Amino acid sequence: MTRPPHNAVVVGFDGSTGSTDALDWGAREADRRGLRLHVVHVWQPPPMLSAGFGTPTMPDSEAILVDAAMRVGNVAPQLTVSTQAVPAPVAGAFIEASFDAATIVIGAHGYRRVGIRDYGSTAWQVAIHAYCPVVVVRDIADDDRRSSIVVGVDGSAESALALDYAFERAAFFDVHLVAVHGWQLERLDEFTAAVGGAADRDRLEEARAAELTDCLRPLVARYPCVNVRRVSAREQAATAIIRESRSAQLVVVGSRGRGGFRGMLLDSVGMELLRRATCPVAIVRP
């Protein structure tokens, strides 16, 4: 695959409803940030062609990309747009593009559950392996009226990257930020406090809320203009984040978490967000 323009927003488009939503979101993102938009249509070569027999043909790619460019022209007329057709495995094409891209944007269609993981999902594979932030667009209805960015916080290094990404966007777009820390009981003293009196439970909740405040302190100092609402809840992290996503224009989480707060691994919280969040989800990687 020919590398996309450096630091462009790269969008996957195949004409489907999901990819159209991703195209609209990516066009607005590139336009607001003053970046180029690079639209990619990935087509899977037939088995004989993959084995070295036959000549590549792209019967629909040109028309699909022309439609994409026309749509972008309506969404963001001043945006610089390039297009590319790529004969390759879909996930592999976007993972390669992520070496140079500012952001990869793909739709959330085509899910196929296999056990607890979704091995058939391009979004899942790209979110795991990409080298830049990946935004999976699930729902952009009433996007302009959604007033917050939600970020999952778990104290890990990847969570710190997600906080950087979320605060920067909240400051740039002048929206408030909701920092969510969903936590479970982990140690014997916490179980003891949970079944003890109200005062013990209050102290436990205050301690977890203080952990969230400590994680936020450097970013609050760096971005004093951002209005932050803190949510520290004794429940699964995915449940708390998904609830807050109902009024959000974007949810941001790190690609992996640490054991200290639990539950922020991409194959648990991230997977649930890719399936159930009611707004686009950004997976931020080192």
N, C-alpha and C positions, 0 to 999 in steps of 0.2 A: 504494500500500500504506500502511495506517495504521502509523505507527511503533510498534515494540514498547516495553514499559516500559523506561525508562532503566536502563542497567547490568544488564540481565537476561541470563541464559544463554538463547540462542535456539537451538532444536533443530528441524531439519526432520524431519517424520514423514509417511510415506505408507502405513504398514502393512507394508512389506517387512521382511525379516530385517535388512538393513543399517540401516534407519532405526530399527528396534526397539533394536538395539545402541546406536545413537547416543542414543536417548531414555533408555535406562538410564544411560548414561555421563553425559549432560547433567544428569539428575535428581540423581545422586550428587554431581556437581560443584557444582551450585547449592546443594544441601543443605549440603555441607561448608563452602562459602564464605559462607553466609548470604545468598544472592541469590535473586531470583525466577526462575522458569522460564517461558519463553514458547514454546509449541509451535506450529509453523506447518505447515499443509498447503497446499502450492502446487499448483494445478491449471492446466493449460494450456488456455486457451479455444480452441474450434474456430476454424478460419480465418475463417468468416463472421462469428463473434462479434467476432473481433479487428478485422475491417473495419468494425464498427459496426452489424451486422445481428443481430437476435435479442436474447434476454434471457438474462443469465447464470443458469445453473443449477449447483448443486453437489450432485449426487445422492449422493455418497459422503462428502463432507467432514465433515458433521456426525457421522456414525457413526465415521469414522476418528478424529476429535478426541475423541469421547467415550471410545473405546477407549484413546487415548493418556493422557487424564486418569486413567482407572481404573488403568492400568498404573503411572503415576507415583505414585498413591496407595499402591500396594503397595510401591514401591521406597523412597519417602521420604514418609511420611504427613503430616509437618508442613509440607511444602513449599508455598509459594504458587505456584499454577499459573494461567496464562492461555493461551487458545488462539485461533487465527486461521486462517481460510481465505483464501487469496490467489489471485485469477485473474491470473497473470502468468507470464512465462518464469521457470523455476526458479532459475537462477543469478542473474538480475537481482533477484529478490525477496530473496534472502539478502544480496546485496551492498548493497541499499538498507537492509535491517535492520541491517547492520553499522555504520551511522553512530552508532547509539545503544546497541548491544549491548556487553556485557562480553566475550562469546565467542560465536562461531557454531559449532554442533556439527552435523555432517552425517555420514551413513553413506558407506561407500566402495564402494557397489554401482554397477553400470551403466557399467563401464569399456568403452570402445571405442577400440582403438588405431588411430591414423592416423599412419603414419610413426613418428617418434620422440616425437611429442606425442599427447596424449589429448584431442582437441578435443571429444569427446562427453561428457566427464566434468564433472558439476556441481561435484564437489569440486575439480577442477583450475581451473575458471573462478573459483570463489569464492575459492580460496586465492590466486590472482593478484591479484584486484581488491578484496577486502574491506578495510575500514578498521579492523578489530579482529582479534585472534587468531582463527584458524580451526582447529578440531580435527576431523580426519577420523578416524572410528572404524572401524578395520579388524577388530580382534579384542580382545574383552575377556574371553576365557576365562581363568579363574584370576586375574583382575585383582587380587584381594585378596592373593594370594600372591606377586605380583611386587614386587620390593623396591627398585626404582631408577627414577630419571628420567634419561634419556639426552639430552644436548644436543650438537649439532654446533657446533664452534668453528672459525672461519676468520679471525678478526681484523677483520672488517668491522663497520660501525656496526650493521647488522641482526643480526649475530651477537652483538653486545653486548646488544641487546634480548632476543634469545633466552636469553642467559645470565641476565639479570635475571628473566625469566619462569620459567626452570627453577629457579634458586636460591630464588626466593620460594616456589614450589610445594614444593620439597624441604624447606624449613624448615617450611612450614605443615603438611605431611603427615608430617613426621618420617621421611623416607626418604633413602637416600644418592643421590648424584648422580654420574653417569659423564660426564665431559667428553671428547669424541672429536674428535681432529684427524687426519683422513686427508690425507696430503700426497703430492705427486708431485715428481719432479726438474724444476726450472724453469730453472736457470742453468747456464752452462758449468762453473763451479767445483763445482757439485753433481754434475754428471755425472762430472767428474774424480774427485771424492771417492768416488763410488759404485763406480767401477771400480778404485779404488786399493786400498791395504791396509786391513786391519781397523781400524787406528787412525783412518784418514781417515773410514771409514764410521761409526765410533763418534762422532766429532766432529760429523758431519753430523746424526746422529740426536739427539745431545745438544742441538744448536742448535735443531732443530725442537721438541723437548720443552720447551726454555726459552721458545720463543715461546708455546706453550700455557700455560705457567706464568705468563707475563707477562699474558696475557689474563685469567686467572682471579684474579690477585692482588687486585684491588679487590673482587670478589665474595666471595672467601674471607674478607677482612677484615670485610666487612659482615655475613656470615652465618657466624660461627665455629662455630655448632652443626651445620652441614651437613658430613657426611662425604663427601669428594670423591675419586673415583678418576680418574686421568688416563690417557688412552689416546692416544698419538701413534704412528701407524702409517704406514709407507710403502706406501700402497695407496689405491684410490679411496675418497673420503669416504663415499659411499653404502654401499659394501661393509662398511666398518668400523662404521658406525652401525647397519646392519641386523643385523649379527652381535650387537651389544650389545643390540638391541631384544628379543632372545629372552627375556630375563629382566626386561624393563622394563615399567612400567605406562604410560609415556608417553615419546615421543620429541619433542624440541623443536628446531626449526631456524629461522633467519631467512628472510625472504621472498626475499632476494637476497644474494649474497656479493660479494667483491671479487677482483681478479685475483691478489692476493698469495699466497693459499694455494691458489687454484684449486678448482673443483669444487663450490662451494656455491651455485650459481645454482639458483633454484627449478625451472627447466626441465631440470635434470640431476639433482642430488641430491634436491631436493624431490620431483620426479616419481617417482624410483625409490622413495623412501620411501612415497609415497602408494600405490604399486603393491605393494610387497614387505615393508614393515615388519610385524612380527608383534605390533603393539600400536597404540593410537591415536597419531596424529601431529599435533602442534601447529605451525602455520605462524604465526610472529610477525611482524607488520608495524609500521613506524613509526606 
